[in-house]
Protein backbone atom coordinates (compact mmCIF):
# COMPACT_ATOMS: atom_id res chain seq x y z
CA UNK A 1 0.00 0.00 0.00
CA UNK A 2 2.88 2.39 0.73
CA UNK A 3 4.29 1.73 -2.76
CA UNK A 4 0.91 2.42 -4.39
CA UNK A 5 0.40 5.62 -2.34
CA UNK A 6 3.92 6.84 -3.16
CA UNK A 7 3.48 6.05 -6.86
CA UNK A 8 0.11 7.83 -7.03
CA UNK A 9 1.51 10.84 -5.16
CA UNK A 10 4.49 11.07 -7.55
CA UNK A 11 2.22 10.76 -10.58
CA UNK A 12 -0.08 13.48 -9.22
CA UNK A 13 2.92 15.80 -8.65
CA UNK A 14 4.20 15.18 -12.20
CA UNK A 15 0.77 16.00 -13.66
CA UNK A 16 0.52 19.12 -11.48
CA UNK A 17 3.98 20.28 -12.60
CA UNK A 18 3.06 19.90 -16.27
CA UNK A 19 -0.10 21.97 -15.76
CA UNK A 20 1.47 24.61 -13.51
CA UNK A 21 0.49 28.16 -14.42
CA UNK A 22 3.77 29.90 -13.54
CA UNK A 23 7.29 29.25 -12.36
CA UNK A 24 10.97 29.94 -12.76
CA UNK A 25 14.00 28.19 -14.19
CA UNK A 26 17.69 28.73 -14.94
CA UNK A 27 19.50 27.71 -18.13
CA UNK A 28 22.98 27.52 -19.57
CA UNK A 29 23.24 28.01 -23.33
CA UNK A 30 26.35 27.11 -25.34
CA UNK A 31 26.47 28.12 -29.00
CA UNK A 32 28.57 28.66 -32.10
CA UNK A 33 28.03 31.80 -34.17
CA UNK A 34 28.56 32.46 -37.87
CA UNK A 35 28.51 36.22 -38.57
CA UNK A 36 29.11 38.49 -41.52
CA UNK A 37 29.99 42.15 -40.89
CA UNK A 38 29.54 45.35 -42.86
CA UNK A 39 31.40 48.47 -41.77
CA UNK A 40 29.92 51.85 -42.61
CA UNK A 41 31.00 55.41 -41.76
CA UNK A 42 30.02 55.49 -38.10
CA UNK A 43 28.91 51.93 -37.28
CA UNK A 44 29.33 48.21 -37.93
CA UNK A 45 26.46 45.83 -38.61
CA UNK A 46 26.88 42.11 -37.90
CA UNK A 47 24.32 39.46 -38.77
CA UNK A 48 24.33 35.70 -38.80
CA UNK A 49 23.28 32.46 -37.18
CA UNK A 50 23.53 31.12 -33.64
CA UNK A 51 23.33 27.33 -33.15
CA UNK A 52 23.87 25.40 -29.95
CA UNK A 53 22.45 23.64 -26.92
CA UNK A 54 20.41 24.71 -23.89
CA UNK A 55 20.38 22.86 -20.55
CA UNK A 56 17.93 23.65 -17.75
CA UNK A 57 20.00 23.55 -14.57
CA UNK A 58 17.30 24.55 -12.06
CA UNK A 59 13.48 24.65 -12.14
CA UNK A 60 10.60 24.86 -9.70
CA UNK A 61 8.35 22.79 -11.97
CA UNK A 62 6.18 23.11 -15.03
CA UNK A 63 7.25 22.29 -18.56
CA UNK A 64 10.85 23.48 -18.02
CA UNK A 65 12.32 20.35 -16.39
CA UNK A 66 15.63 20.56 -14.48
CA UNK A 67 18.28 18.44 -16.17
CA UNK A 68 16.60 18.49 -19.59
CA UNK A 69 18.39 19.77 -22.70
CA UNK A 70 17.47 21.00 -26.14
CA UNK A 71 18.89 22.52 -29.28
CA UNK A 72 18.92 26.21 -30.17
CA UNK A 73 18.54 27.60 -33.67
CA UNK A 74 18.60 31.37 -33.96
CA UNK A 75 19.60 34.50 -35.84
CA UNK A 76 21.41 37.58 -34.59
CA UNK A 77 21.48 41.19 -35.75
CA UNK A 78 23.80 43.70 -34.12
CA UNK A 79 24.50 47.35 -34.85
CA UNK A 80 27.54 48.80 -33.04
CA UNK A 81 28.42 52.50 -32.99
CA UNK A 82 30.03 55.02 -30.65
CA UNK A 83 26.68 55.17 -28.85
CA UNK A 84 26.87 51.44 -27.98
CA UNK A 85 25.27 48.30 -29.35
CA UNK A 86 21.76 47.36 -30.41
CA UNK A 87 21.42 43.56 -30.51
CA UNK A 88 18.38 41.47 -31.38
CA UNK A 89 18.33 37.67 -31.61
CA UNK A 90 15.19 35.56 -32.14
CA UNK A 91 15.53 31.82 -31.57
CA UNK A 92 13.77 28.48 -31.20
CA UNK A 93 14.69 25.91 -28.56
CA UNK A 94 13.56 22.34 -29.28
CA UNK A 95 13.71 19.74 -26.50
CA UNK A 96 14.28 15.98 -26.81
CA UNK A 97 10.52 15.31 -27.07
CA UNK A 98 10.28 17.61 -30.13
CA UNK A 99 8.42 20.43 -28.35
CA UNK A 100 9.70 23.96 -29.10
CA UNK A 101 9.66 27.27 -27.20
CA UNK A 102 10.42 30.62 -28.80
CA UNK A 103 12.50 33.43 -27.34
CA UNK A 104 13.84 36.77 -28.54
CA UNK A 105 16.94 38.26 -26.90
CA UNK A 106 17.78 41.96 -26.76
CA UNK A 107 20.89 43.63 -25.43
CA UNK A 108 22.20 47.20 -25.47
CA UNK A 109 25.22 46.78 -23.17
CA UNK A 110 28.64 45.20 -23.58
CA UNK A 111 30.27 43.97 -26.76
CA UNK A 112 31.02 40.85 -28.85
CA UNK A 113 34.79 40.69 -28.30
CA UNK A 114 36.42 37.52 -26.96
CA UNK A 115 36.40 37.86 -23.19
CA UNK A 116 33.58 40.40 -23.46
CA UNK A 117 29.83 40.15 -23.38
CA UNK A 118 27.15 41.79 -21.32
CA UNK A 119 23.72 41.57 -19.76
CA UNK A 120 20.46 41.41 -21.66
CA UNK A 121 16.84 40.31 -21.57
CA UNK A 122 14.92 37.58 -23.39
CA UNK A 123 11.18 37.42 -23.99
CA UNK A 124 9.58 33.96 -24.14
CA UNK A 125 6.83 34.05 -26.75
CA UNK A 126 4.99 30.73 -26.65
CA UNK A 127 5.74 27.44 -28.26
CA UNK A 128 4.44 24.05 -29.29
CA UNK A 129 3.34 21.03 -27.26
CA UNK A 130 3.94 21.52 -23.52
CA UNK A 131 5.14 25.11 -24.16
CA UNK A 132 1.91 26.24 -25.87
CA UNK A 133 0.55 29.38 -24.18
CA UNK A 134 3.79 30.04 -22.25
CA UNK A 135 5.17 33.59 -22.02
CA UNK A 136 7.86 35.06 -19.81
CA UNK A 137 11.14 36.88 -19.42
CA UNK A 138 14.75 35.95 -18.77
CA UNK A 139 17.65 38.07 -17.57
CA UNK A 140 20.91 36.80 -19.08
CA UNK A 141 24.67 37.33 -19.13
CA UNK A 142 26.68 36.35 -22.21
CA UNK A 143 30.40 35.57 -22.41
CA UNK A 144 32.18 35.47 -25.79
CA UNK A 145 34.82 32.77 -26.26
CA UNK A 146 37.45 32.11 -28.97
CA UNK A 147 36.47 30.44 -32.26
CA UNK A 148 33.05 32.15 -32.53
CA UNK A 149 31.64 30.45 -29.44
CA UNK A 150 29.54 31.91 -26.64
CA UNK A 151 27.95 30.88 -23.35
CA UNK A 152 24.95 32.48 -21.64
CA UNK A 153 23.45 31.99 -18.21
CA UNK A 154 19.80 32.97 -17.79
CA UNK A 155 17.32 33.26 -14.95
CA UNK A 156 13.74 33.06 -16.22
CA UNK A 157 10.18 33.62 -15.02
CA UNK A 158 7.27 32.15 -17.00
CA UNK A 159 3.49 31.97 -16.94
CA UNK A 160 0.86 30.14 -18.94
CA UNK A 161 -1.84 32.38 -20.40
N, C-alpha and C positions, 0 to 999 in steps of 0.2 A: 504494500500500500504506500509506503514511503517513496518507493521508486516511481509509482504512478503519479503521486501528488507532485513530486519534484519535476517529472517530465511535463506534466500539464502546466505547472507554474512557469517553467522555462519556455514552453511553447506560447503561453499567453504573453509573456514579456517580449518575445520575438515579434509576435503579431503587433503588440502595442508600439514597439519601437518603429516598425515599418509604417505605421499609421500616425506617428507623432506629428504634431502640427508645428513644432518649432524646435530649434536646438542649436548646437554649436559644434564645430569640429576644427581640427588643425591639419594642414597638409604640408608636404614637402614636394616640390616640383623640380625635376631635373630635365633640362632640354638642350637641344642643339639648334642653333640658329643659322640661317642662310640669308644674308642681307646683300642688297645692292645699295649703293649710295650715289647721290647726285649733289655736287657742291654748286651753290649759286653765290651771288655777291655777298649776302650777309647771313646765310644759313646753309645747313646741310640737311638733306632729306634721306632717310634710310627706310627701306621697306623690304619685307621678306617673310620667310616662314619660320615657325617655331614648332618643333616636334620633340616630344619626350614622354616622360612618365610622371604620374602623380600617385603619391601614397598618403593615405589618411593615417596619421599617427596618433590622433586622439579624437574621440567623439563621445557625446553624451546620448547617442541613440539616433533613431530615424534612419533614413536611407543611406547616410554617409557612415559606413561601418569602419571602425578602427581596424587597421591592419589590411584593409583592402587597397588594391591598386588599379590604375587605369592608364590609358594612353591619352596624350594631349596632341591635338592637331590645331594649329593656330596661325594667324597672320600678325604682323607687327608693322606699324607705321610710326615713324619718329621724325619730328622736325626739331633741329637743334640750332639755336642762335645765341647771340650775346645775352638775350633775355632769359635763356634757360632751355628746357626741353618741353615738348608736347608729345607724349607717347600714347598710343591707343593700340590695343591688341585683343581682338575677339578670338575666342577659342572654343573647342568642343572637347570634353573629357568623356571617354567611353570606358566603362568598367568591364570586368571579365564576364559579366552576364549579358553584355551588349547594350545596356542602358546608357544613355548619354545625358550629361548636363552641360549647359552653355554658360560661359562667363565672358565678360569683357573687362580687360584691365586698362586702367588709366594711371599715368604718372606724370608729374610735372617737376620732380626733384631728382637730383643725382645726374648720372651719366651712363654711358655704355662701355666705358673703358675697362680693361682687365683690372681687377681689384676694386672696381667701382661698383656703382649700383644706386640704390635708393629705395625710398618707401613709396607705396602707391595703394590704390584701392581697386578692387574687383567688384563687379555687380553680377550676381547669379541671376540668370534670366530664363528659368524653366529647364525643361528637358523631356526625355522620353522615359517610358516605363515607370520605375519607382521614383524618378525625379520630376514627373509631370506635376505642374502646379507649384513647383518650388521656386522661391525667389530669395535673395539675400545679399549680403555684402561680406567682403573679406578685406582685411588690412594685410598688406604683404611687404616684405623686404626682398629685394633681388640682389644677388652677387654675381658679377660677371667673371668668368674663368677663361683661361687660355683656350685656344682652338674652337672659338665660337660656341662655348658652352655657358650655361647659366644655371643657377639654383635659386629657387624662391622658397620662402617659408611664409605661410598664411594662417591667419586666425579668422574664422568665418562664423557668421550668424545666419541662420536660414529660417524660413517659415513657409508653410504650405497654404496657398490661398484657397 
